[in-house]
Amino acid sequence: MIIKAEIITQPYSGEFKEKIYDIPNSWTSQDWTWIKFSNNDLTEWCGNFRGFPREVAVSKKHSCVLVLTTDYLFKLDCISGELTEYESQPQYQSLTVSPLGDFLIADYYEITIISAETIDIKMKVTWSGTKIEDEFYDVISQQRY
């Protein structure tokens, strides 16, 4: 089971067991991101992901890893290391995990909380003079908070 993930530079050939995560698409860049994964049995391996690196985050609560590159947002299962979902050409700029284990992902205008299987809540952040105004809403019910 994956317990840690970090962005690294391209490793030497044979340094790690490697797995390539590439989505066949004519619009992908020539950039690659290398992520070193550490499992709970202390083994390490490397994943190669299409796109220039942005962020990587592991949620033990949801048993998955999100890898954000300029080309894709990849979602991997922590148990198998298999790709379960992806989003192409994401506008996201930043990614982290909250202390509760939910993913927080942001673009230039919104912060999105990703919990469980779906994107649940979005927070729109706007500037009003020198103050930040925020608005929360549930994506599914469109209820505002």
Contacts in CASP RR format, 6 or more apart in sequence:
PFRMAT RR
TARGET T0000
AUTHOR 0000-0000-0000
METHOD contacts of the structure
MODEL  1
MIIKAEIITQPYSGEFKEKIYDIPNSWTSQDWTWIKFSNNDLTEWCGNFR
GFPREVAVSKKHSCVLVLTTDYLFKLDCISGELTEYESQPQYQSLTVSPL
GDFLIADYYEITIISAETIDIKMKVTWSGTKIEDEFYDVISQQRY
1 39 0 8 1.000
1 40 0 8 1.000
1 63 0 8 1.000
1 78 0 8 1.000
1 79 0 8 1.000
2 37 0 8 1.000
2 38 0 8 1.000
2 39 0 8 1.000
2 58 0 8 1.000
2 65 0 8 1.000
2 76 0 8 1.000
2 78 0 8 1.000
2 81 0 8 1.000
3 38 0 8 1.000
3 39 0 8 1.000
3 40 0 8 1.000
3 58 0 8 1.000
3 60 0 8 1.000
3 78 0 8 1.000
4 37 0 8 1.000
4 38 0 8 1.000
4 58 0 8 1.000
5 35 0 8 1.000
5 36 0 8 1.000
5 37 0 8 1.000
5 38 0 8 1.000
5 56 0 8 1.000
5 57 0 8 1.000
5 58 0 8 1.000
5 65 0 8 1.000
5 67 0 8 1.000
6 35 0 8 1.000
6 36 0 8 1.000
6 56 0 8 1.000
7 33 0 8 1.000
7 34 0 8 1.000
7 35 0 8 1.000
7 53 0 8 1.000
7 55 0 8 1.000
7 56 0 8 1.000
8 34 0 8 1.000
8 35 0 8 1.000
8 36 0 8 1.000
8 46 0 8 1.000
9 34 0 8 1.000
10 32 0 8 1.000
10 34 0 8 1.000
11 18 0 8 1.000
11 34 0 8 1.000
11 36 0 8 1.000
11 46 0 8 1.000
15 46 0 8 1.000
16 36 0 8 1.000
16 44 0 8 1.000
16 45 0 8 1.000
16 46 0 8 1.000
17 45 0 8 1.000
17 46 0 8 1.000
18 45 0 8 1.000
18 46 0 8 1.000
18 47 0 8 1.000
18 48 0 8 1.000
19 45 0 8 1.000
19 46 0 8 1.000
19 47 0 8 1.000
19 48 0 8 1.000
19 81 0 8 1.000
20 47 0 8 1.000
20 48 0 8 1.000
21 47 0 8 1.000
21 48 0 8 1.000
21 49 0 8 1.000
21 50 0 8 1.000
21 67 0 8 1.000
21 74 0 8 1.000
21 76 0 8 1.000
21 83 0 8 1.000
22 28 0 8 1.000
22 48 0 8 1.000
22 49 0 8 1.000
22 50 0 8 1.000
23 50 0 8 1.000
23 71 0 8 1.000
23 72 0 8 1.000
23 86 0 8 1.000
23 88 0 8 1.000
25 88 0 8 1.000
27 88 0 8 1.000
27 89 0 8 1.000
28 50 0 8 1.000
28 51 0 8 1.000
28 71 0 8 1.000
29 50 0 8 1.000
29 51 0 8 1.000
29 52 0 8 1.000
29 70 0 8 1.000
29 71 0 8 1.000
31 50 0 8 1.000
31 51 0 8 1.000
31 52 0 8 1.000
31 69 0 8 1.000
31 70 0 8 1.000
31 71 0 8 1.000
32 48 0 8 1.000
32 49 0 8 1.000
32 50 0 8 1.000
32 51 0 8 1.000
33 48 0 8 1.000
33 49 0 8 1.000
33 50 0 8 1.000
33 51 0 8 1.000
33 52 0 8 1.000
33 53 0 8 1.000
33 67 0 8 1.000
33 69 0 8 1.000
34 46 0 8 1.000
34 47 0 8 1.000
34 48 0 8 1.000
34 49 0 8 1.000
34 53 0 8 1.000
35 46 0 8 1.000
35 47 0 8 1.000
35 49 0 8 1.000
35 56 0 8 1.000
35 67 0 8 1.000
36 44 0 8 1.000
36 45 0 8 1.000
36 46 0 8 1.000
36 47 0 8 1.000
37 44 0 8 1.000
37 45 0 8 1.000
37 46 0 8 1.000
37 47 0 8 1.000
37 65 0 8 1.000
37 81 0 8 1.000
38 44 0 8 1.000
39 45 0 8 1.000
49 67 0 8 1.000
49 69 0 8 1.000
49 72 0 8 1.000
49 74 0 8 1.000
50 69 0 8 1.000
50 71 0 8 1.000
50 72 0 8 1.000
51 69 0 8 1.000
51 70 0 8 1.000
51 71 0 8 1.000
51 72 0 8 1.000
52 69 0 8 1.000
52 70 0 8 1.000
52 71 0 8 1.000
53 69 0 8 1.000
54 68 0 8 1.000
54 69 0 8 1.000
54 70 0 8 1.000
54 92 0 8 1.000
54 93 0 8 1.000
54 94 0 8 1.000
54 95 0 8 1.000
55 66 0 8 1.000
55 67 0 8 1.000
55 68 0 8 1.000
55 94 0 8 1.000
55 95 0 8 1.000
55 96 0 8 1.000
56 65 0 8 1.000
56 66 0 8 1.000
56 67 0 8 1.000
56 68 0 8 1.000
56 95 0 8 1.000
57 65 0 8 1.000
57 66 0 8 1.000
57 95 0 8 1.000
57 96 0 8 1.000
57 97 0 8 1.000
57 103 0 8 1.000
58 64 0 8 1.000
58 65 0 8 1.000
58 78 0 8 1.000
58 97 0 8 1.000
59 65 0 8 1.000
59 66 0 8 1.000
59 97 0 8 1.000
59 101 0 8 1.000
59 102 0 8 1.000
59 103 0 8 1.000
60 78 0 8 1.000
60 101 0 8 1.000
61 100 0 8 1.000
61 101 0 8 1.000
61 102 0 8 1.000
62 101 0 8 1.000
62 102 0 8 1.000
62 103 0 8 1.000
62 115 0 8 1.000
62 116 0 8 1.000
63 77 0 8 1.000
63 78 0 8 1.000
63 79 0 8 1.000
64 75 0 8 1.000
64 76 0 8 1.000
64 77 0 8 1.000
64 78 0 8 1.000
64 84 0 8 1.000
65 74 0 8 1.000
65 75 0 8 1.000
65 76 0 8 1.000
65 78 0 8 1.000
65 81 0 8 1.000
66 73 0 8 1.000
66 74 0 8 1.000
66 75 0 8 1.000
66 76 0 8 1.000
66 95 0 8 1.000
66 103 0 8 1.000
66 105 0 8 1.000
66 114 0 8 1.000
67 73 0 8 1.000
67 74 0 8 1.000
67 76 0 8 1.000
68 74 0 8 1.000
68 90 0 8 1.000
68 92 0 8 1.000
68 94 0 8 1.000
68 95 0 8 1.000
68 105 0 8 1.000
71 88 0 8 1.000
71 89 0 8 1.000
72 86 0 8 1.000
72 87 0 8 1.000
72 88 0 8 1.000
72 89 0 8 1.000
72 90 0 8 1.000
73 86 0 8 1.000
73 87 0 8 1.000
73 90 0 8 1.000
73 92 0 8 1.000
73 105 0 8 1.000
74 83 0 8 1.000
74 85 0 8 1.000
74 86 0 8 1.000
75 83 0 8 1.000
75 84 0 8 1.000
75 85 0 8 1.000
75 86 0 8 1.000
76 82 0 8 1.000
76 83 0 8 1.000
76 84 0 8 1.000
77 84 0 8 1.000
91 107 0 8 1.000
91 108 0 8 1.000
92 105 0 8 1.000
92 106 0 8 1.000
92 107 0 8 1.000
93 106 0 8 1.000
93 107 0 8 1.000
93 108 0 8 1.000
94 105 0 8 1.000
94 106 0 8 1.000
95 103 0 8 1.000
95 104 0 8 1.000
95 105 0 8 1.000
95 106 0 8 1.000
96 103 0 8 1.000
96 104 0 8 1.000
97 103 0 8 1.000
97 104 0 8 1.000
98 104 0 8 1.000
98 113 0 8 1.000
101 115 0 8 1.000
102 113 0 8 1.000
102 114 0 8 1.000
102 115 0 8 1.000
103 113 0 8 1.000
103 114 0 8 1.000
103 115 0 8 1.000
104 111 0 8 1.000
104 112 0 8 1.000
104 113 0 8 1.000
104 114 0 8 1.000
105 111 0 8 1.000
105 112 0 8 1.000
105 114 0 8 1.000
106 112 0 8 1.000
109 124 0 8 1.000
109 125 0 8 1.000
109 126 0 8 1.000
110 122 0 8 1.000
110 123 0 8 1.000
110 124 0 8 1.000
110 125 0 8 1.000
111 122 0 8 1.000
111 123 0 8 1.000
111 125 0 8 1.000
112 119 0 8 1.000
112 121 0 8 1.000
112 122 0 8 1.000
112 123 0 8 1.000
113 119 0 8 1.000
113 120 0 8 1.000
113 121 0 8 1.000
113 122 0 8 1.000
113 123 0 8 1.000
114 120 0 8 1.000
115 121 0 8 1.000
118 139 0 8 1.000
118 140 0 8 1.000
119 139 0 8 1.000
120 138 0 8 1.000
120 139 0 8 1.000
120 140 0 8 1.000
121 136 0 8 1.000
121 137 0 8 1.000
121 138 0 8 1.000
121 139 0 8 1.000
122 136 0 8 1.000
122 137 0 8 1.000
122 139 0 8 1.000
123 134 0 8 1.000
123 135 0 8 1.000
123 136 0 8 1.000
124 134 0 8 1.000
124 135 0 8 1.000
124 137 0 8 1.000
125 132 0 8 1.000
125 133 0 8 1.000
125 134 0 8 1.000
126 132 0 8 1.000
126 133 0 8 1.000
126 134 0 8 1.000
126 135 0 8 1.000
127 133 0 8 1.000
135 144 0 8 1.000
135 145 0 8 1.000
136 144 0 8 1.000
136 145 0 8 1.000
137 143 0 8 1.000
137 144 0 8 1.000
137 145 0 8 1.000
138 145 0 8 1.000
END
